[in-house]
Amino acid sequence: MTDTSVLGEDYQPISLIGLEFAFRIRIYFDERRKFEPTTPMGGRVYVPPLSGDISGPRLQGRVIPHSGGDWARGRSDNAAELNAHYMLEASDGTPIYINNRGFLYGRDDAGLPVKVANKTQENLAAGAETSWKIAPDTYFFCIPAFDAPVGPHDWLTRHVFIGRGRRVPSPDHTCFDYYIVDNA
């Protein structure tokens, strides 16, 4: 329920927001490279895409190998700031650029950020398969922006999307589910 005391008695929400599942990108990354020493703005990790595929009702295709990278930054508040740029290829051969920005962090019992590394060590101690077994309550969201030529995939350039990430330990990869934000 909306508190109208702040917004005024006549406040009515414009409309509810709906999410429509559009597609999933499964991406396998190459070797992670850490920049040392850390900069005043935090540590930085670079990892290029090795391969991947795209599946879903609105888009199918593949991730173009070594077409960019994820430039993640570890921040002092325990959040990892994600900024990935790479190329996709739709099943019809259309090239599509993606810039994925978001955040990744574990959460303590109060819901506050903790380093994912700390959470994954807890998971290892609890019997997880690998250190990349991220807890289900991990905050792993992104907002992608796309660039595509005029044609069957230019709809990507006219919508707002939200993505939810999930690490998968075996084999080591990341899945991103992308949703179109629209009216409910």
C-alpha positions in Angstrom: 0.0 0.0 0.0 1.3 3.5 -0.8 1.7 6.1 1.9 -0.2 9.0 0.4 0.5 11.3 3.4 3.8 12.3 1.8 2.5 12.4 -1.8 -0.9 14.1 -1.2 -4.4 12.9 -0.8 -5.0 12.7 -4.6 -2.0 10.6 -5.3 -2.7 7.6 -7.6 0.1 5.5 -9.0 0.4 5.9 -12.7 0.3 2.2 -13.2 1.8 -1.0 -11.9 5.1 -2.1 -13.4 5.2 -5.4 -15.2 8.1 -7.6 -16.1 8.2 -9.8 -19.2 10.8 -12.5 -19.5 12.7 -11.8 -22.7 15.8 -14.1 -22.8 18.6 -15.7 -20.9 22.3 -15.3 -21.6 24.6 -18.1 -20.3 28.1 -16.9 -20.4 31.4 -18.6 -19.8 34.3 -16.3 -18.9 38.0 -16.7 -19.5 40.6 -16.4 -16.8 40.0 -13.6 -14.3 42.7 -11.0 -14.0 43.0 -8.8 -10.9 44.7 -5.4 -11.0 47.1 -4.9 -8.1 47.6 -2.8 -6.2 44.1 -1.6 -5.8 43.3 2.0 -6.8 41.8 4.7 -4.6 38.4 3.8 -6.0 38.8 0.1 -5.1 40.1 -3.1 -6.6 39.4 -4.0 -10.2 39.0 -7.4 -11.9 38.9 -7.9 -15.7 37.5 -11.0 -17.3 36.7 -11.5 -21.0 33.8 -13.7 -22.3 35.0 -17.0 -23.6 31.7 -18.3 -25.1 28.0 -18.4 -24.3 24.5 -18.8 -25.7 21.3 -16.8 -25.7 17.9 -18.5 -25.4 14.4 -17.3 -24.8 11.1 -16.2 -26.4 12.4 -12.8 -27.7 16.1 -13.5 -28.6 18.3 -16.4 -29.5 22.0 -16.5 -30.4 25.5 -16.6 -28.9 28.1 -14.5 -27.1 30.9 -13.6 -29.4 34.2 -14.8 -27.8 36.7 -12.3 -26.6 34.5 -9.4 -27.7 34.9 -7.3 -24.6 35.0 -7.9 -20.9 33.6 -7.5 -17.4 35.4 -4.8 -15.5 34.2 -5.4 -12.0 35.3 -3.2 -9.1 35.4 -4.3 -5.5 34.1 -1.4 -3.3 34.9 -0.6 0.3 31.2 -1.2 1.2 31.6 -4.9 0.2 29.6 -4.5 -3.0 31.1 -5.5 -6.4 30.2 -2.9 -9.0 29.7 -4.6 -12.4 30.4 -3.0 -15.8 30.5 -5.4 -18.6 30.8 -4.6 -22.3 30.7 -7.4 -25.0 29.1 -8.4 -28.2 26.2 -10.8 -28.9 25.2 -12.3 -32.2 21.5 -13.1 -32.8 20.7 -16.4 -34.5 20.1 -14.5 -37.8 23.7 -13.1 -37.6 22.8 -9.6 -36.4 25.5 -8.1 -34.1 24.3 -6.7 -30.8 26.3 -4.7 -28.3 25.5 -5.0 -24.6 26.6 -2.9 -21.7 25.6 -4.5 -18.4 25.9 -2.4 -15.2 24.9 -3.6 -11.8 25.9 -4.9 -8.4 26.8 -8.2 -6.7 27.1 -8.7 -3.0 26.3 -11.2 -0.3 24.1 -10.3 2.6 24.3 -10.8 6.3 21.4 -11.8 8.5 20.3 -8.2 8.7 20.4 -7.9 4.8 23.5 -5.7 4.8 26.3 -6.2 2.2 29.1 -8.6 3.0 31.8 -9.5 0.6 30.8 -12.3 -1.7 34.2 -13.9 -0.9 33.1 -14.2 2.7 29.8 -15.7 1.8 31.4 -18.2 -0.6 33.8 -19.3 2.1 30.9 -19.9 4.4 29.3 -21.9 1.6 32.5 -24.0 1.2 32.5 -24.7 4.9 28.9 -25.8 4.6 29.8 -28.3 1.8 29.3 -26.3 -1.4 30.9 -27.7 -4.5 33.1 -24.7 -5.3 33.9 -21.2 -3.9 31.5 -19.8 -6.6 28.4 -21.3 -5.0 26.7 -18.0 -4.2 23.9 -18.0 -1.6 20.3 -17.6 -2.9 19.9 -14.3 -1.0 22.9 -12.7 -2.9 22.1 -9.4 -4.5 23.0 -9.9 -8.2 21.1 -7.5 -10.5 22.0 -5.5 -13.6 20.5 -3.0 -16.0 21.7 -3.7 -19.5 21.7 -1.3 -22.4 21.7 -2.6 -26.0 22.8 -1.3 -29.4 21.5 -3.1 -32.5 21.2 -2.1 -36.1 17.8 -1.1 -37.5 15.9 -4.3 -38.2 14.4 -7.2 -36.4 16.4 -6.6 -33.1 16.2 -2.8 -32.8 13.4 -3.3 -30.2 16.3 -3.9 -27.7 17.2 -0.3 -28.1 13.7 1.0 -27.1 13.1 -0.8 -23.9 14.2 -0.7 -20.3 15.4 -4.1 -19.0 16.4 -5.5 -15.7 18.6 -8.6 -15.3 19.1 -11.1 -12.5 22.4 -12.9 -12.3 23.2 -16.3 -11.0 26.5 -18.1 -10.7 26.6 -21.7 -11.6 29.5 -23.8 -10.3 29.7 -26.8 -12.6 30.7 -26.0 -15.2 31.8 -22.5 -14.1 29.5 -19.9 -15.7 27.0 -17.1 -15.1 23.4 -16.9 -16.2 21.6 -13.7 -16.7 17.8 -13.6 -17.1 16.6 -10.4 -18.7 13.1 -8.9 -18.3 11.5 -6.1 -20.2 10.0 -3.5 -17.9 6.5 -2.5 -19.1 3.0 -1.7 -17.9 1.4 -4.5 -15.9 
